[in-house]
Amino acid sequence: MTLEHLNNLPEDEALAVFRDCCAADAWARPMVAARPYHTAEALHGTARALWPNLHEADWLVAFEAHPKIGDIKSLKAKYASTEALASGEQSGARVAPDAVLQRLKDGNDAYLHKFGFIFIVCATGKSAEQMLELLEQRLPNSREQELRIAAEEQAKITHIRLDKLL
């Protein structure tokens, strides 16, 4: 997609495109309203400028639109509209040993139980073992710490998806 195409999409279609990058309406709607974007840098600048305006409820909506790390079947089934954008994000989990994937699943379950949202990490370029290590490092954190870290990771993911979009 070109910036020109993005700028000329009907509002509802542009909203769907931006929601595929980040599901929080508090981010996606202002991204639509800020069009036209004349450069990719302007697009990313607007995205960055909106992050401080998001609240916990917005981040939780964004997190909910992600599959658990290592849960590739969920990625394909539940998030078909974001499959093209998310396809490379968990590639490291596809070649992981079953034991590592099981530990990721168990760690994700523990994380969800403790924090009330799934483990969010920008998985691009990370092996399953690296994701597992990050998960285990973050499990002792407080909910407030994790919400902040997960929001930062969501921002990274969104910027990658914006780049893939163009």
C-alpha positions as CSV (number, residue, x, y, z in Angstrom):
1,M,0.0,0.0,0.0
2,T,1.2,3.5,-0.7
3,L,0.8,6.5,1.5
4,E,-1.5,8.0,-1.2
5,H,-3.7,4.9,-1.1
6,L,-3.8,5.0,2.7
7,N,-4.6,8.7,2.6
8,N,-7.5,8.1,0.2
9,L,-9.1,5.1,1.8
10,P,-12.6,5.7,3.1
11,E,-12.6,6.3,6.8
12,D,-13.9,2.9,7.8
13,E,-11.4,1.1,5.7
14,A,-8.5,3.3,7.0
15,L,-9.7,2.5,10.5
16,A,-9.6,-1.2,9.8
17,V,-6.0,-0.9,8.4
18,F,-4.8,1.1,11.5
19,R,-6.6,-1.4,13.8
20,D,-4.6,-4.2,12.2
21,C,-1.5,-2.3,13.3
22,C,-2.8,-1.5,16.8
23,A,-6.3,-2.5,17.9
24,A,-6.8,0.4,20.4
25,D,-9.4,2.8,19.0
26,A,-7.8,5.6,21.0
27,W,-4.8,5.2,18.8
28,A,-6.4,4.1,15.5
29,R,-9.1,6.8,15.2
30,P,-6.7,9.7,15.6
31,M,-4.4,8.0,13.1
32,V,-7.2,8.1,10.6
33,A,-8.1,11.7,11.5
34,A,-4.5,12.9,11.1
35,R,-4.4,11.9,7.4
36,P,-3.0,12.8,5.0
37,Y,0.5,11.6,5.7
38,H,3.1,12.9,3.2
39,T,6.0,10.7,4.4
40,A,6.5,7.5,6.4
41,E,8.3,9.6,9.0
42,A,5.1,11.7,9.4
43,L,3.1,8.5,9.8
44,H,5.5,7.2,12.5
45,G,5.7,10.6,14.1
46,T,1.9,10.8,14.6
47,A,1.9,7.2,16.0
48,R,4.6,8.2,18.5
49,A,2.8,11.3,19.5
50,L,-0.3,9.4,20.3
51,W,1.3,6.8,22.7
52,P,1.3,9.1,25.8
53,N,-2.5,9.7,25.3
54,L,-3.3,6.0,25.8
55,H,-4.6,4.7,29.1
56,E,-4.5,1.2,30.6
57,A,-7.9,0.3,29.1
58,D,-6.5,1.2,25.6
59,W,-3.4,-0.8,26.1
60,L,-5.4,-3.8,27.2
61,V,-7.5,-3.6,24.0
62,A,-4.3,-3.5,22.0
63,F,-2.8,-6.5,23.9
64,E,-6.0,-8.5,23.5
65,A,-5.5,-8.5,19.7
66,H,-2.3,-10.5,20.0
67,P,-1.9,-14.2,20.1
68,K,0.2,-15.8,22.9
69,I,3.9,-16.2,21.9
70,G,4.3,-19.7,20.5
71,D,0.6,-20.1,19.8
72,I,0.8,-20.1,16.0
73,K,-2.6,-21.9,15.5
74,S,-4.2,-19.0,17.4
75,L,-2.4,-16.5,15.3
76,K,-3.9,-18.0,12.1
77,A,-7.4,-18.7,13.4
78,K,-8.2,-15.7,15.6
79,Y,-6.2,-12.9,13.8
80,A,-6.6,-13.7,10.1
81,S,-7.0,-10.0,9.2
82,T,-3.5,-9.3,10.7
83,E,-1.9,-12.5,9.4
84,A,0.2,-10.7,6.8
85,L,1.4,-8.1,9.2
86,A,2.0,-10.5,12.0
87,S,3.5,-13.3,10.0
88,G,7.1,-12.6,10.7
89,E,6.7,-11.5,14.3
90,Q,6.8,-15.0,15.7
91,S,8.9,-16.8,13.2
92,G,11.4,-17.8,15.9
93,A,8.7,-19.8,17.6
94,R,8.0,-21.9,14.5
95,V,11.3,-23.7,14.7
96,A,11.4,-24.1,18.5
97,P,11.7,-27.4,20.3
98,D,8.5,-28.7,21.8
99,A,9.9,-28.4,25.3
100,V,10.6,-24.7,24.7
101,L,7.1,-24.1,23.3
102,Q,5.6,-25.9,26.3
103,R,7.6,-23.6,28.7
104,L,6.4,-20.6,26.7
105,K,2.8,-21.8,27.0
106,D,3.2,-22.4,30.7
107,G,4.9,-19.1,31.2
108,N,2.3,-17.3,29.3
109,D,-0.4,-18.9,31.3
110,A,1.3,-17.8,34.5
111,Y,1.8,-14.3,33.2
112,L,-1.8,-14.0,32.2
113,H,-2.9,-15.2,35.6
114,K,-0.6,-12.8,37.4
115,F,-1.1,-9.7,35.3
116,G,-4.5,-10.1,33.7
117,F,-3.2,-9.7,30.1
118,I,-1.0,-11.7,27.8
119,F,2.8,-11.4,27.6
120,I,3.6,-8.8,24.9
121,V,7.0,-8.7,23.4
122,C,8.3,-7.5,20.0
123,A,9.2,-11.0,18.9
124,T,10.7,-9.9,15.5
125,G,14.1,-11.4,15.2
126,K,14.0,-13.2,18.5
127,S,14.2,-17.0,18.9
128,A,11.7,-18.9,21.0
129,E,14.5,-19.3,23.6
130,Q,15.1,-15.6,23.7
131,M,11.3,-14.9,24.1
132,L,11.2,-17.5,26.9
133,E,14.1,-15.8,28.6
134,L,12.4,-12.4,28.4
135,L,9.2,-13.9,29.7
136,E,10.9,-15.5,32.7
137,Q,12.8,-12.2,33.4
138,R,9.6,-10.2,33.4
139,L,7.4,-12.6,35.5
140,P,8.7,-11.2,38.8
141,N,7.7,-7.6,37.9
142,S,4.8,-5.7,39.3
143,R,1.7,-5.2,37.2
144,E,2.5,-1.5,36.8
145,Q,6.0,-2.3,35.5
146,E,4.6,-4.9,33.1
147,L,1.9,-2.6,31.8
148,R,4.6,0.0,31.0
149,I,6.9,-2.6,29.4
150,A,4.2,-4.2,27.4
151,A,3.0,-0.8,26.1
152,E,6.6,-0.1,25.0
153,E,6.6,-3.4,23.2
154,Q,3.2,-2.8,21.6
155,A,4.6,0.5,20.3
156,K,7.6,-1.3,18.7
157,I,5.2,-3.9,17.1
158,T,3.0,-1.2,15.8
159,H,5.8,0.7,14.1
160,I,7.0,-2.6,12.5
161,R,3.4,-3.2,11.2
162,L,3.2,0.4,9.9
163,D,6.4,-0.3,7.9
164,K,5.0,-3.6,6.6
165,L,1.8,-1.8,5.6
166,L,3.6,0.6,3.3
